Structure formats: structure tokens, C-alpha cells
Amino acid sequence: MARQVDEQIAARFPVGQRLRVLDVGMGQGTQALRLARAGHEVTGIEREPRLIAVAREALAAEPEGIRGRMRIVEGDGRDTGVHFLPGSFDVVLCHGVLMYVEEPDALLAGLARMLAPGGFLSLLVRNGDALAMRAGLAGDWAGALAAFDTTAYRNRLGLDVRADRLDTLTDTLGGIGAPLHAWYGVRVFTDLAADDAVVPESREALEALLAAEERAGRTDPYRQVAALLHLCGVRG
Ligand SMILES: C[S@@+](CC[C@H](N)C(=O)[O-])C[C@H]1O[C@@H](n2cnc3c(N)ncnc32)[C@H](O)[C@@H]1O
């Protein structure tokens, strides 16, 4: 994911340009902080005070230069128009958030409005075309059958949330002026790994795992049944 974001940024903007990045639903700010460390000017917006506190604490431990480049806003991703001016960002990330938003179109339109011309929109969503995979591979046949004709699912936290279909999002992105330019599958082979699964100890094993995932995420038909989709739109 991070590699795909960096690759898209490198393809679109001159090397060394300090980009204005908005991370919507930044959680504890892992991506936001990573991009601030890379020299960009990052604003993270998050609605959960507990996560804001974690992000602030992590930021406080950074050198002054990085602290000065990152801003944390407590708020709802659906209200970007309240907090920021249209066209004021080069990159907008919205990773792992759409699952929690019942009507995503308005949020997405708001995100597209935040982008300057040529700006890059990065979405990470649950793949609504492959919801039966997790249950099916786990041998839960009733769950697999129930998952074919819906985009609703229960996540690992036990929350009832929703997935997005590639075709639907492709149409939406076209309609809001940030057409799809690239997409990847994320977690093709590793979706069934437990949250507390042990990361391979040897560097070679970890690199092989990441390389296999990366390759599958860019290759049909594997990417089509990934647990998550990474969609990249570009503001026209
Ligand atoms: C699965 S986490 C992803 C965090 C981070 N983007 C990442 O990729 O690691 C989803 C985050 O989105 C936040 N979120 C969900 N709906 C939101 C909304 N409408 N506005 C702002 N944040 C939201 C949640 O509080 C949570 O921190």
C-alpha cells in the first residue's frame, strides 16, 4: 500500500516537491506521519478522540521540522468542506474509512473537491466483489453463500459495515472529476492471517511474502479477489 502510494506520487509529481497531503480518517496517523517524515506537509483528519490523542503523542516525539509539517484536525471526513478550501491539496488519502460510511458518494465528492488539478486521490476499500472469499476459504459455507449478493459484512471488530464494488466506485470517481487511473488488490494471500499472526522472522521470508502480495495485487485475476482494493483517482 505505502509502496503503491509512493509510486503514484513519484509518477505524478516532480521529485522533491513538498506536497500538500490530506489524510482522511487517519487513525493513529501512521501514513500521515510517514509522509510528513518524507518531507510533505500533511493534514490528518480523524473523528475518534482516542486515536487523535495517539497521533498527537506520536507527533510530539518527532523532530521539530516534522512536527511543523503535520497538522491534526478532529472532525468528520464528510465535512472536509467546512475545514479546508477547495483545491488545497495535492494528495488525498482515505484508507479504510469508506466501510464505515453509509452513503459514500457525498464524502467522495467532497474529497475530489479538495484536490488541486492533477491531484491524486487514494482510496482503500473492502472489496465488495469478493466478500465470499474470507468465509469460503475458512470453510464457512453458509457465510460464503450469504456473502455473494450483498456489500454488507461484519468486520473483525464485530461491526456491521459495508464494502465497495470496483465498477461502482469507478463510475463514482468518473462522476466526481477524479477518474480511476490505477487499482491494486491488497491482501490477496494474507487475508486469513490472524491479527496477531507472527511476522516472518527472517528478512528473506518477509520480503518474499511482500513480493508475492505485491505481484498478486497488480495481476489479474488475483487482484480481483483481494480482500481490499486500492483505487487511485486523478483530478482532471
Ligand atoms: C480502519 S481505520 C484506518 C486508519 C488509517 N487510515 C489507516 O489506514 O491505518 C478507519 C479510521 O477511519 C476513521 N473514520 C471512520 N469514519 C470516519 C469519518 N466519517 N470521519 C473521520 N474519520 C472516520 C475511524 O475513526 C478510524 O480511525
The ligand as a Tripos MOL2 file, in Angstrom:
@<TRIPOS>MOLECULE
LIG
   27    29     1     0     0
SMALL
NO_CHARGES

@<TRIPOS>ATOM
      1 C1         -9.5320    1.1360    9.7520 C.3       1 LIG1
      2 S1         -9.0900    2.7020   10.3940 S.3       1 LIG1
      3 C2         -7.9080    3.2500    9.2040 C.3       1 LIG1
      4 C3         -6.9390    4.2510    9.7430 C.3       1 LIG1
      5 C4         -5.8900    4.7350    8.7540 C.3       1 LIG1
      6 N1         -6.4940    5.4690    7.6520 N.3       1 LIG1
      7 C5         -5.0550    3.5950    8.2410 C.2       1 LIG1
      8 O1         -5.1200    3.3040    7.0470 O.co2     1 LIG1
      9 O2         -4.3460    2.9820    9.0340 O.co2     1 LIG1
     10 C6        -10.5060    3.7040    9.9880 C.3       1 LIG1
     11 C7        -10.4420    5.0790   10.5970 C.3       1 LIG1
     12 O3        -11.4110    5.9080    9.9830 O.3       1 LIG1
     13 C8        -11.9970    6.7170   10.9840 C.3       1 LIG1
     14 N2        -13.2810    7.1810   10.4690 N.ar      1 LIG1
     15 C9        -14.3290    6.4220   10.1110 C.ar      1 LIG1
     16 N3        -15.3130    7.2080    9.6470 N.ar      1 LIG1
     17 C10       -14.8610    8.4810    9.7060 C.ar      1 LIG1
     18 C11       -15.4140    9.7280    9.3720 C.ar      1 LIG1
     19 N4        -16.6310    9.8270    8.8630 N.pl3     1 LIG1
     20 N5        -14.6620   10.8300    9.5540 N.ar      1 LIG1
     21 C12       -13.3990   10.7410   10.0580 C.ar      1 LIG1
     22 N6        -12.8290    9.5900   10.4080 N.ar      1 LIG1
     23 C13       -13.5530    8.4730   10.2300 C.ar      1 LIG1
     24 C14       -12.0740    5.7950   12.1790 C.3       1 LIG1
     25 O4        -12.2200    6.5100   13.3830 O.3       1 LIG1
     26 C15       -10.7470    5.0710   12.0840 C.3       1 LIG1
     27 O5         -9.7190    5.7580   12.7260 O.3       1 LIG1
@<TRIPOS>BOND
     1     1     2 1
     2     2     3 1
     3     2    10 1
     4     3     4 1
     5     4     5 1
     6     5     6 1
     7     5     7 1
     8     7     8 2
     9     7     9 1
    10    10    11 1
    11    11    12 1
    12    11    26 1
    13    12    13 1
    14    13    14 1
    15    13    24 1
    16    14    15 ar
    17    14    23 ar
    18    15    16 ar
    19    16    17 ar
    20    17    18 ar
    21    17    23 ar
    22    18    19 1
    23    18    20 ar
    24    20    21 ar
    25    21    22 ar
    26    22    23 ar
    27    24    25 1
    28    24    26 1
    29    26    27 1
@<TRIPOS>SUBSTRUCTURE
     1 LIG1         1 GROUP 0 **** ****
